[in-house]
Structure formats: structure tokens, C-alpha cells
Amino acid sequence: MEAVPRLTKWLVYRQPAWPQRLTERRLVRALDSFDAVYSFPHISFTTLRDIQKRGKPVVVERINCFGGKARQILEPEYKMLGVAPQQPFETWEIEPERAQIEAADFHFAPSPEVETSLREIGISERKIIPTSYGWSPDRFPDAAASRRLREHPTVLFMGSLCVRKGVHLILRAWEKAQIRGRLVLCGRVEPAMARLVEEAQRRGDVEYRPYTSQADRLYQEADIFAFPSLEEGGPLVTYEAMAHGLTVIVSPMGAGAIVRNEIDGVILPPHDTDAWVDALRRFAGSGELRRRFGAAAQARAAEFTWDKVAKKRADTMLGRLGLHPESQND
């Protein structure tokens, strides 16, 4: 059911608050047609309570860690770098978010790191539904295509080029590693990182690509995927890179719920530059090692296609809500 009629979207979306208000009003009016409500995080506290008063449980998708956890991670990072954050931390509404999290009946946590951020603020295990994200074979029909082993590898960083995703950390490790190859950065550049990215390109072995909808080409051109993210929910790019058979070097946040250390990827502390340098050199120096890890990553990704993830999510959610006869004891 569309809350905002298609022909009027151009008008409604000119006012930032209107879409949410209209959608939530439409939802409340239609509640009798549903057994439960699945929502993204920014549902208003008032609407959440209205839904629960009508006897309908609310399951919230935790796209990222709790805002207080994100602030704890990112605020000192920006201060250390001496740059201004995209969104001033004073505007982060930590307490309202905490109240909303505590009020919701259940939370989908798409990675172990998100689960941890919920436990740290006292959310009970009963409310946390461990899950994952996934990738779409329809979007990447050639993901399984064979790739040749290049002597001088291409390392890919895909995602917003921002402090939160650790672009400054991969640039630091790349410069120190002194590898014969190239580092490709693809994504929109955060203003705070613009100068750093511009300076890196002068090296000659760092290439910047603007955001593109043709991500499959970049995955096919790459040999290693590097993602030292500082704060995430479940990065789709990691799932997609593994689906393309790339060796992945990631932080715990960048691992999502899919990477297993030294099995189908390598998980490293994002600030341990020496460890990142060693990993980059290790995989850059061995095509056979890249092939072995890449094959394991691709096999692992096959279990995380969206159809499989969706079925697991549906079964788990229905079990928690007591609506699935086969999952009553889940």
C-alpha cells in the first residue's frame, strides 16, 4: 500500500517531514490488516507506542549500531584527524534513539557488532534477532565468472569515502605497504576527506572513481577488497565482493555477518596499520593465496543470497512472534 500516491510524490517529498508523517498515519489506519509491524529505525516514538497500544508487536531493522556507540567511535576519530564531521555530533539525538530501541519489541541485528551495541545499552537477548544482509545474483549475473591472476593486483575500496568507513586508514596502509599494483577508491567523497583523497591520487598508484551503478565492473577488475570500516550495520559491499570471488581484508565492522577470519577472509583491527600492511603484502605477493581465499569467499557468499537470507529472516521473525507453527520454540 502506497502511503504517498505516486502522482503527488514530487510535491510531498519537497517537505522533509511529510513522507514520514503520511506513511505513519497510513500505517496506523491499516493496522487491523496486519499481525505485526516491521520498521526501519526512524519510526517516531509516538507511532511506535500507538501501534503497541493496538496490540501489534514492532520489529525494527537496526541498519547501524546504536547512535551512542557510533558517536563513541567516530567523535574521537574526527578530532584526531582535525576535520569537521558531516553531521555535528551535537545534533545526534542519542537519548530519543535509546528510548525507541528500548520500547520496540524486537530488533533485527545484521551483524555481531550491531548485536554488541544493543547489549551494551541493556537490550535483552530476547529482543535481539541475529541476522545478516545479502547480495543479489540478479544484479550481478556474472559474479561467478572466472578471473585471471594478475601479477600486480588491484585493491578495491567501495563505499562512501568517509571517516566512518575508514578511507583514511586504507590510504595510510596502502602508502606504507609499497605494493606494485593499484588502489581503486569508488564512492562519494565526504568533504572532510576530499583533500586526503585528492593528495593520494597524485601518487599514481591510487585511482578515484565516482559513485557508479555499474559496480560489477569494478569487482571484476579487482583482486583484493579492503574495507577498514569503523562503524557499520552490515556492509553490502563485503557480501558483493565475496560473491565475485575477491579476497577480502576487513575490520570487524566491515566483516558484517559473513566473513570468517582466515577461512574466507581476514579480519583486522582497523587502526592496526602494520597488520593491514602485512595482509596487503601477503595477498599481493601470492596469486595462489588470492585464488584460494577468493574461492572460499565465493562459496560462503552463495549462502547469503537475498532469497536465502529472506527465508531465514521470515522464519525467525514468525517464530519470535509466535506466528509460525514450526518455529514456536525458536
C-alpha positions as CSV (number, residue, x, y, z in Angstrom):
1,M,0.0,0.0,0.0
2,E,1.5,3.3,-1.0
3,A,1.2,5.9,1.7
4,V,2.1,8.7,-0.7
5,P,0.2,8.5,-4.1
6,R,2.7,8.3,-6.9
7,L,1.4,11.4,-8.8
8,T,1.8,13.6,-5.7
9,K,5.3,12.4,-4.6
10,W,7.0,15.3,-6.3
11,L,5.1,17.7,-4.1
12,V,5.2,15.7,-0.8
13,Y,8.9,15.0,-0.9
14,R,9.7,18.7,-1.1
15,Q,8.9,18.8,2.6
16,P,11.3,16.5,4.5
17,A,8.8,15.6,7.3
18,W,5.7,14.9,5.2
19,P,6.6,11.5,3.8
20,Q,7.2,10.1,7.3
21,R,4.0,11.7,8.7
22,L,1.8,10.5,5.9
23,T,3.3,7.0,5.9
24,E,2.9,6.5,9.6
25,R,-0.7,7.8,9.6
26,R,-1.5,5.4,6.8
27,L,0.2,2.6,8.7
28,V,-1.8,3.2,11.9
29,R,-5.1,3.3,9.9
30,A,-4.3,0.0,8.3
31,L,-3.1,-1.9,11.4
32,D,-6.1,-4.2,11.6
33,S,-4.9,-5.8,8.4
34,F,-1.6,-6.9,10.0
35,D,-0.3,-9.1,12.8
36,A,2.9,-7.1,13.4
37,V,4.9,-4.2,12.1
38,Y,8.4,-4.3,10.6
39,S,10.0,-0.8,10.5
40,F,13.2,0.9,9.8
41,P,14.8,2.7,12.7
42,H,13.4,6.2,12.4
43,I,9.8,5.4,13.1
44,S,8.5,8.0,15.5
45,F,8.3,7.1,19.2
46,T,4.6,8.2,19.2
47,T,3.7,6.0,16.3
48,L,5.6,3.0,17.8
49,R,3.6,3.4,21.0
50,D,0.3,3.8,19.2
51,I,1.0,0.5,17.3
52,Q,1.8,-1.3,20.5
53,K,-1.3,0.0,22.2
54,R,-3.3,-1.6,19.5
55,G,-1.7,-5.0,20.4
56,K,0.7,-5.2,17.4
57,P,4.4,-6.0,18.1
58,V,7.0,-3.9,16.4
59,V,10.2,-5.4,14.8
60,V,12.9,-2.7,14.0
61,E,15.7,-3.1,11.5
62,R,18.9,-1.9,13.1
63,I,20.7,-0.6,10.0
64,N,23.6,0.6,12.0
65,C,24.9,0.4,15.6
66,F,23.2,2.4,18.3
67,G,23.9,6.1,17.7
68,G,25.7,6.4,21.1
69,K,28.1,3.6,20.1
70,A,28.7,5.3,16.7
71,R,29.4,8.6,18.4
72,Q,31.8,6.9,20.8
73,I,33.7,5.5,17.8
74,L,33.6,8.5,15.4
75,E,33.9,11.6,17.6
76,P,37.5,11.0,18.7
77,E,38.4,9.9,15.1
78,Y,37.3,13.2,13.7
79,K,39.2,15.1,16.5
80,M,42.3,13.1,15.8
81,L,42.2,13.9,12.1
82,G,41.4,17.6,12.9
83,V,38.4,17.7,10.5
84,A,34.7,18.6,10.9
85,P,32.2,15.7,10.7
86,Q,29.5,15.8,8.1
87,Q,26.9,15.9,10.8
88,P,27.9,17.8,14.0
89,F,27.8,15.3,16.9
90,E,25.7,17.8,19.0
91,T,22.8,17.1,16.7
92,W,22.8,13.4,17.3
93,E,19.6,12.5,19.2
94,I,21.1,9.7,21.4
95,E,18.5,9.6,24.2
96,P,15.4,9.6,21.9
97,E,17.0,6.8,19.9
98,R,17.7,4.8,23.1
99,A,14.1,5.2,24.2
100,Q,12.9,4.0,20.9
101,I,15.2,1.0,21.0
102,E,14.1,0.1,24.5
103,A,10.4,0.4,23.5
104,A,10.5,-1.8,20.4
105,D,9.6,-5.5,20.8
106,F,12.4,-6.9,18.6
107,H,15.4,-5.8,16.7
108,F,17.0,-7.3,13.6
109,A,20.7,-7.1,14.2
110,P,22.5,-7.6,10.8
111,S,26.0,-8.2,12.3
112,P,27.7,-9.3,15.6
113,E,28.8,-5.7,16.0
114,V,25.3,-4.4,16.0
115,E,24.3,-7.1,18.4
116,T,27.0,-5.9,20.8
117,S,25.9,-2.3,20.6
118,L,22.4,-3.3,21.6
119,R,23.7,-5.4,24.5
120,E,25.8,-2.6,25.7
121,I,22.8,-0.4,26.4
122,G,20.9,-3.2,28.2
123,I,18.7,-4.7,25.5
124,S,17.8,-8.2,26.4
125,E,18.8,-11.2,24.3
126,R,15.1,-12.0,23.9
127,K,14.7,-8.8,21.9
128,I,17.7,-9.3,19.6
129,I,17.3,-11.3,16.4
130,P,20.7,-12.1,14.9
131,T,20.6,-12.0,11.1
132,S,22.6,-10.8,8.1
133,Y,22.3,-8.9,4.9
134,G,22.9,-10.4,1.5
135,W,23.5,-9.9,-2.2
136,S,21.5,-10.2,-5.4
137,P,22.6,-12.7,-8.1
138,D,20.1,-10.9,-10.4
139,R,22.1,-7.7,-10.0
140,F,25.4,-9.5,-10.6
141,P,24.7,-12.3,-13.1
142,D,28.4,-12.6,-14.0
143,A,29.7,-12.7,-10.4
144,A,30.9,-16.3,-10.8
145,A,32.9,-15.6,-14.0
146,S,36.5,-16.7,-13.8
147,R,39.2,-14.2,-13.3
148,R,42.9,-14.2,-14.3
149,L,45.5,-13.9,-11.6
150,R,47.3,-10.6,-12.1
151,E,51.0,-10.2,-11.2
152,H,50.3,-6.7,-9.9
153,P,47.0,-6.7,-8.1
154,T,44.2,-4.2,-7.9
155,V,42.9,-3.4,-4.4
156,L,39.3,-2.1,-4.3
157,F,37.7,0.1,-1.6
158,M,34.0,0.5,-2.4
159,G,31.6,2.8,-0.4
160,S,31.4,6.3,0.8
161,L,34.9,7.8,1.0
162,C,34.4,9.0,4.6
163,V,35.8,8.7,8.0
164,R,33.1,6.3,9.2
165,K,34.2,3.8,6.6
166,G,37.9,4.2,7.2
167,V,39.1,5.5,3.9
168,H,41.9,7.4,5.6
169,L,43.0,4.1,7.2
170,I,43.3,2.2,3.9
171,L,45.2,5.1,2.3
172,R,47.6,5.0,5.2
173,A,48.2,1.3,5.0
174,W,48.5,1.4,1.2
175,E,51.1,4.1,1.3
176,K,53.2,2.2,3.8
177,A,52.8,-1.2,2.1
178,Q,54.6,0.0,-1.1
179,I,53.0,-2.7,-3.3
180,R,53.4,-2.9,-7.0
181,G,49.7,-2.5,-8.0
182,R,46.9,0.0,-7.7
183,L,44.3,1.0,-5.1
184,V,40.9,2.0,-6.6
185,L,38.6,4.1,-4.4
186,C,35.0,4.2,-5.5
187,G,32.2,6.3,-3.9
188,R,31.1,9.7,-2.9
189,V,33.7,11.7,-1.1
190,E,33.0,13.2,2.3
191,P,34.1,16.9,2.3
192,A,36.4,16.1,5.3
193,M,38.2,13.5,3.2
194,A,38.3,15.4,-0.1
195,R,41.8,16.8,0.4
196,L,43.2,13.4,1.5
197,V,41.7,11.6,-1.5
198,E,43.0,14.3,-3.9
199,E,46.5,14.1,-2.5
200,A,46.5,10.3,-2.7
201,Q,45.7,10.4,-6.4
202,R,49.0,12.3,-7.0
203,R,50.9,9.1,-6.1
204,G,50.0,7.5,-9.4
205,D,49.0,4.1,-7.9
206,V,45.7,5.4,-6.4
207,E,42.7,5.9,-8.6
208,Y,39.5,7.5,-7.7
209,R,36.2,6.5,-9.4
210,P,33.0,8.5,-8.7
211,Y,29.9,6.6,-7.4
212,T,28.7,4.2,-10.1
213,S,25.7,1.9,-10.5
214,Q,28.0,-0.4,-12.6
215,A,29.7,-1.9,-9.5
216,D,30.1,-5.3,-11.2
217,R,32.8,-3.9,-13.5
218,L,34.9,-2.7,-10.5
219,Y,34.5,-6.0,-8.7
220,Q,35.6,-7.9,-11.9
221,E,38.7,-5.6,-12.3
222,A,39.8,-6.1,-8.7
223,D,41.8,-8.8,-6.9
224,I,41.5,-7.8,-3.3
225,F,38.7,-6.0,-1.4
226,A,39.9,-3.8,1.5
227,F,37.4,-2.3,3.9
228,P,38.6,-1.0,7.3
229,S,35.2,0.4,8.3
230,L,34.9,1.9,11.8
231,E,31.1,1.8,12.1
232,E,28.6,-0.3,10.1
233,G,25.5,-2.3,10.2
234,G,26.2,-4.9,7.6
235,P,28.1,-3.6,4.5
236,L,26.5,-5.0,1.3
237,V,29.8,-4.3,-0.5
238,T,31.5,-7.0,1.5
239,Y,28.9,-9.6,0.5
240,E,29.1,-8.5,-3.1
241,A,32.9,-8.6,-3.2
242,M,32.9,-12.1,-1.8
243,A,30.3,-13.1,-4.3
244,H,32.7,-12.0,-7.0
245,G,35.5,-14.2,-5.6
246,L,37.6,-11.5,-4.2
247,T,40.0,-11.9,-1.3
248,V,38.6,-9.7,1.5
249,I,40.6,-7.8,4.1
250,V,38.1,-6.1,6.5
251,S,37.7,-4.7,10.0
252,P,35.2,-6.4,12.4
253,M,32.6,-3.8,11.4
254,G,33.4,-4.4,7.7
255,A,33.0,-8.1,8.1
256,G,29.3,-8.0,8.6
257,A,27.9,-11.4,9.5
258,I,29.6,-13.2,6.6
259,V,33.4,-13.1,6.9
260,R,35.2,-15.7,8.9
261,N,38.8,-14.9,9.8
262,E,41.4,-16.9,8.0
263,I,38.7,-19.0,6.4
264,D,37.2,-16.9,3.7
265,G,38.7,-13.5,4.6
266,V,40.9,-11.7,7.0
267,I,39.5,-9.6,9.9
268,L,41.9,-7.0,11.4
269,P,41.6,-4.1,13.9
270,P,41.0,-1.0,11.7
271,H,43.7,1.0,13.4
272,D,46.4,-1.7,13.3
273,T,48.3,-0.2,10.3
274,D,51.1,-2.8,10.5
275,A,48.6,-5.7,10.4
276,W,46.9,-4.2,7.3
277,V,50.3,-3.6,5.6
278,D,51.3,-7.3,6.3
279,A,47.9,-8.5,4.9
280,L,48.2,-6.4,1.8
281,R,51.7,-7.6,1.1
282,R,50.8,-11.2,1.9
283,F,48.0,-11.4,-0.6
284,A,49.6,-9.1,-3.2
285,G,52.6,-11.4,-3.3
286,S,50.7,-14.7,-3.8
287,G,48.2,-15.2,-6.6
288,E,47.6,-18.7,-5.4
289,L,46.7,-17.4,-1.9
290,R,44.3,-14.9,-3.5
291,R,42.7,-17.7,-5.6
292,R,42.2,-20.0,-2.5
293,F,40.7,-17.3,-0.3
294,G,38.6,-16.0,-3.2
295,A,37.1,-19.4,-3.9
296,A,36.3,-19.8,-0.2
297,A,34.7,-16.3,-0.1
298,Q,32.6,-17.1,-3.2
299,A,31.4,-20.4,-1.7
300,R,30.5,-18.6,1.5
301,A,28.6,-15.8,-0.3
302,A,26.4,-18.4,-2.1
303,E,24.7,-19.0,1.3
304,F,23.9,-15.3,1.6
305,T,21.8,-14.6,-1.4
306,W,18.8,-12.4,-0.6
307,D,16.3,-15.2,-1.2
308,K,18.1,-17.4,1.4
309,V,18.5,-14.6,3.8
310,A,14.9,-13.5,3.4
311,K,13.6,-17.0,4.2
312,K,15.7,-17.3,7.3
313,R,14.6,-13.9,8.5
314,A,10.9,-14.6,7.9
315,D,11.1,-18.0,9.7
316,T,13.0,-16.5,12.6
317,M,10.7,-13.5,12.9
318,L,7.5,-15.5,12.7
319,G,8.9,-17.8,15.4
320,R,9.7,-15.0,17.7
321,L,6.2,-13.6,17.2
322,G,4.6,-16.9,17.8
323,L,3.0,-16.9,14.3
324,H,4.9,-19.8,12.8
325,P,3.7,-23.3,13.9
326,E,7.1,-24.9,13.0
327,S,9.0,-22.2,14.9
328,Q,7.1,-22.0,18.2
329,N,10.1,-23.0,20.2
330,D,12.6,-20.8,18.3
